[in-house]
Amino acid sequence: MMATIPTNHFNLRIHHIQLQPRNSQLVKSIIVNRRRRNSRPPSSFSLKTHLHFHFLNLRNCPCLSVVPKAIGDADASSQHSTALDADVMYRNLSSTDENYVPLLVRMLGLDNDPLDREQAVIALWKYSLGGNRYVDHIMQFRGCVNLTVHLLRSKSSKACEAAAGLLRMISSVNAYRDIVAESGAIEETTALLRRPSLTSEMKEQSICMLWNLTADEKCRLKIANTALLPLLLKLLDDEDMKVIEAAGGVLANLALSSPNHSIMVEAGVIPRLAKFLTNEIEGSKVVRKEAKNALLELVKDDYYKILVMEEGLVPVPLVGAAAYASYKPALHSWPSLPDGTEFTQSSKGPSRYGASELLLGLNVEDNTEKIDKSKMDAIVGRTQQQFLARIGAIEIEDENTSERGFSTSGHQTLLPWKDGIARLVLVLELEDETAIAKAADSIAASAVNEHMRTSFREAGAVKRLVHLLSHSSNAVRSSVLSALDKLSISNAVCGTMEAEGVTCPLINILNDLQTTESLIEKAVSILARIWDPNKQMKLKFYGGPVNGSTNIIDSSSHNVTPGLAGAKMEVKNLLDSALAARLVDILKITSPSLQTKVASILEYFVMIETCMDTIIATEIGSSLINIFKQIFPDTETCSEDQEPDVAYVEEIGRAVSQASRLLTKLLDFQQFRQTIDSNEFTTLLREILKSDIHLDYKEWVAACLVRLSFSSSPFENPITTDVTLHETIPRLVEQIRTTFSADAQEAAVVELNWIVSEGVVGATRAAAAHGAIFPLVKLLEQGSERAVEAGLAVLYTLSMDSENHSAILAAGAVPVLRKIILSHKPQWIRALHLLRNLPV
């Protein structure tokens, strides 16, 4: 071995390593320990290597220091001489680091002593701290990474820490990341982190190595599909903040790959990281940043965004600190709530020191409604965000990022919902059109539940959004309409919109012929919720104010709504000939969802008798015919092999159902019946009733047909038969099959028996075709006596047709019938007659 090594190989010198005063003691301990291990005599090569290795000790790096064992007085004299020999050897070594590295790599071999391997990996780790050039020199020797990965199995905490630290330095270089990943470092790190007792240093180095590996896409996918994800989540509760930061960094990198999102969400990443941003857990700035980066990647998915918001966070767009320069907070002489509600002065005169103004109206009388928690949160959030905007400290981090060369376009941040909602409402008051549009879009995306919608209302978003409907920018109006559309899902918020006067701007948008179809649909969607026919039913049956009161309190929303009589008069004034004609024209747009909403609005006005003349003056009859004809596909544009879109067919079914409901209400008026051809409507609706649309959408079609039949001859009216065969019987069979109520099931089977026993032509075939046999046989086992009797009667009638015998036998009717006969129940005779009809 010595013959193959150059003479200058031992002329070593490490620039980062200096001789410490205790080296004499250190060398003596190494020699004594070698003798005590009773190992083979070291060659001159390995001995010089170990001597030189143990003299190399970095400043301020306690990991390299080795505590010498106790040495007796008999070894004192030999200790001094050994130290002198070691000093001579150290001075004779070369000053080139490169010649020293291969010796340390060789000492990592599995055939060496574990203590030697430990000291070698520690030295290489400290050597790699010099930078990429030092790492490049280590990686010149094949097998270094594999030997280092093997040391992760060591029982020595120092060896594991040094091995993980060396792998961390190697993986920090892009060129060597794949080598570390393919060497089994991920698997060994997983086994290492599963150990019951680990030092914080071992955890930090291991996770930081994974942090480096997750910079590569392939490594991210590999790590996410291993058992490391639960371990990383567990490490978020570690006592050492550096370990928590490293674990958060790994999770943030894993979130950069969209295929990992489902795995991370299922593992419970969102609630664990959200706690660092909602101030539930104290964390450093680094871990907050990494948690925010991970969650911002997850909120790109609409479903995961909802999960993040359920944890108390709101995505807020970053508009830049410069955009807030135009913000001018309103100065109030008397305090008010964010939604615009002002406090009434309870004191007769001003306070001596202005305390009543300062305490935001806390000096209220006993009969005044107290402020609930949502209003208090809105006040706190508004105060904090306005303060940040006034002092110019809002979005400071975003501004610093822009200075470093990163664009903030399209970026967003996460804030606790109290601050996030207030921030979005604050942005709505700026002059920047882009910022306003971003804030409105974020409000639309965040209004996912009743709590968020109510919170936006309390924060004053509704009033500001209604005001922005008159904005000159089409982009702003589109975003504002989206926000109002999502907020109007709440009945309470919808009432607030109506009180703020949202109907007039929406009508102006509809009357504008230049308005695009997307804006029309959003405006119609809001108006359909405001002008809900169910609300008009309350107006129709309202008998007047009670005890002279002009207001009615809605207990469900805790809001005071205007008097119903006044609301009725206001709606009448809103509908003019231009708006009615415009709504009927919108019905001609081939968008089933839009047609459904417009038909609902027209139904609302039809229930107001004073509006009927305005509606009848339009071409509403022809528009309804066009809606009904949509159910039949155009053979010229659709090929026979082309399957219809399921979602589109569902939308058409809703549109046809709502149009049938509107037509049913219109038929109550003689002046409308004189303007239409009843036979044309009857023919279309009968074809629709026989079509394959869902049974739920046939209910109003059948009702409309029955209403049309009133004007037909009572002696020749096939409408009743069609309704029975194509709507009533399928509905009853579905009710028998799916209902969980015994009473409802009994009523359905009794009605079905009545229809069959009346001898309606085709009733038995219709019942068998819609699958009535199997639920009826099942009913014989668990139904009431009346239901069993009616079910036996229906099955007996069906058994008269031999084509139904196979289905009755397949349903298991024979053993059930025999059981009824042998039990001598009141229905046993009818069961016997049924059994005789079957081929058994």
Steps between C-alpha positions, in 0.01 A plus 500: 500500500778738587665429170196616306460829685707801391752634742334836511166343587539577867612858454145614595362822636140604543438873481198492725655277767745603771688310767347538845701505825344174617620296201765322704237361730281416197772298324579307818136410540480375141804274545374368832155437358648317202696271729201437721290402200762235440487561127759399248819709496441799278718545201703814458235617253200467730685612812620821343156557361333462838760715671456773249122467510478547872727801494263671259245687702290796381464804713161539657403153381459288814385204289862426412631499854538164666498480877800284602446217738664498841869413477694361792828634639688217332413640158602859577853468371398319179232764438758778468722304261206400283387859476848604383498231232157617388616861482790399281265304273257792476781740395616255232153475334433688176294815488272375218150402609428291192752230596341462840140437387553153348642373828187610686279348233692174533440506874123497436531142378300231673819308587624779727434543868165677579681769697734565208207527264330741738803727519546488123141604420525781755814632331346475154190681620708787636706500185187527282393813688757689295264521204428345163869461405560278801186299431614452140830357615330254738267383225795406277526175692242241412312338784537791740122569501407134546742458791368818659138382460596173669620698802143623555443157655771558759411485866723801564309827499813690389552269204136534393509875539822534301379263228173693466691828501737380226205381290335836562803681358525264202127529420528879508682476165258449211728258313515251790136502607404197289799304631393554860138410424595181315739386772216418740538813712123556510429150629780511757388843618148365544633219719718747691210735579298206629744438782347564842776733622678744271698810576387829356819521296432166334145604415611836364772361271279217372202720422717770343642233270142414399434871458778514242376188322145634467632774274486233226163399355579129496610502862185683605279232350710227656501650849125570496427134428705369793438483872687829549191722481351394836845533659537853367160596640598357836823702496296821473437455873872466582655710774788622280394784273766412241347155461155655455633742239667220306184286507295796380748559219468140381119525501514829310717341231276193480202728436669635189399181318126485439490115502602515867209719605249221551751295700589796720138598563404145593793489742365811681748764387251789481393520867857443623645783291203735543564516876827683438317774307198536728722569802390182676864383518803718548737463209798675351486719193652222293240237590218748442639576156533132409152421632358785297682387184367146539140611556516749213581213268208299636247783464551492123252212509145621570417210731816531704444875517175431686686276746757773563228760562326265741816520711458876535712632211398715204695534172565871442651638177815708522438830323822675601562756771487783245133434430409602855631853445155601373326373813331773698325377813168662577494713812184464707383744762321210664609132479334256261522129421680375188168419329396866532279471808540809717462512877239722651622740764357380827639785709316829496820699476860445394729317735731709714811335357354360177481148641173416327651575159822317580338179625305451175155534637534271798284743696174359368167461670365170622232466231755531217603181327845395619789450262559134420840339452495527120459877520775527759736299280415725206586809707833352612594388150412835345695689764814290454501520121428873492783558745744307280385693194538836674857441615598346166589161651249296302654245260853609586634149439339501159672825416838363610446197280438725202824684566689172487366438151198280565172598339194512722256471212249231576652431844299467815549448869311334783359691795280403793141545392448801727789691340449351153138609471583849623792520254278406204239758593777758540630426148150563362537862613815559293516667159705233324266308267720191494512489880122539527440220250740269686331572833153436357613172344648394833173582678315285248744214556487535879122512542479123537281472810249698701759614752721659234208662320367648822848618599539687172165666559599609850830634366316732261575318174140500372460876504829556322433233238158642419662841451759350263229364268503844337875486434615587150729197467342182363757287683407660832128453441549137400699425817251692716209306351679174575548606861138609543381180334685285754396718795134498397478127573438602860144620555614747765767650273255504210261708710783743578576534128139583428499757779817657355323549165669235287196442276523826304866454392425139404202606289719758326751225419224284350353783294840579351510316166880505503515284812663162442322173567724419799412830671133447420504158663663635817253788524204269438629258761498773766157626400361146503596472868358841583179442304443146622145372432492350849536852641210615284285224648556662839398835353188348343369345820607782730200660662655830601704644783435389855426763766586778259853376439647568158801271544529125540790332676630189330602271785713282277734781398440741790457782253221753479349496150283774353123470523358247257245740364769755426720236340210392278451856376875546440526183287202609290674827423820321399340291227434710192448401140870535418612266779225247423592496131867467587436202729296327231779563247751342738281189506592450135870465584594134467635466852278270708634627833427860399153405378423335835587815694311737269192277512517513881511882492202515264309264726562743787340785303216279369384454858446879516174559314584859415804381303311255279408751230866594458609135472221393261593786267830324432568188288519273800295223336742448212796514738352219709447289188868541410599377847279192469641415159853482643424162651496347153849496341554638153571204272682721250762625746526188722606165364326181608812354663577815699401466865344811659680678779351390831547837668341681206201264501456570873502876436242462224283297737512779759417761237202298371375444855522871589338601170215254568456653843487850349250386236280344769480835681431688176210270414310638799437820303236509228677772302806277463303191399346699215842581355643145474427178315422246771528204263859586412601518864313178576678311223843619611443426866365152428815420302712635784310285747586191293866597463795374705554808715525447873179424687540805726470732200175338381300610804427853379461374143221270618344780705503730199337232286225454755446876502476501121250214510244720676425668170473169309195278456435284807394206280819483293802591705811279470706738713400333826613162371838637389555664836414179678725280288801726468502697824278354772591130470880561472484735797311249714740218409797720588337590830444132587860418414687786670292643784594424861158593636261208549199731474619651172574156361156376599329801342694449175413133464134564583481772232674273249249225575215744444638604160553139389160386625326786316604333177699787352622385161869413517525545879629146567755524221617839626540368857698196380711709263605737781610211725210473745523120546819481709409774754148355533634151582735656754205691646317170567765410760524823701193711417189564705190284457330759281815539287539123467138464391533776239832358380351152456216651298740682267719190456193287430396739224852496359507120510208489258757583231732204447784731397532608865531148642878477462551836678268399787687172546838672478392742773455205740122515527440124542656450847341825620157391378535156660592661830190720488278202416640278776470777759125534424523879499193694380659527154568126458214441255619777266855363529371153406329636189821675398705186556261297280553743212878443508661206315623317813 
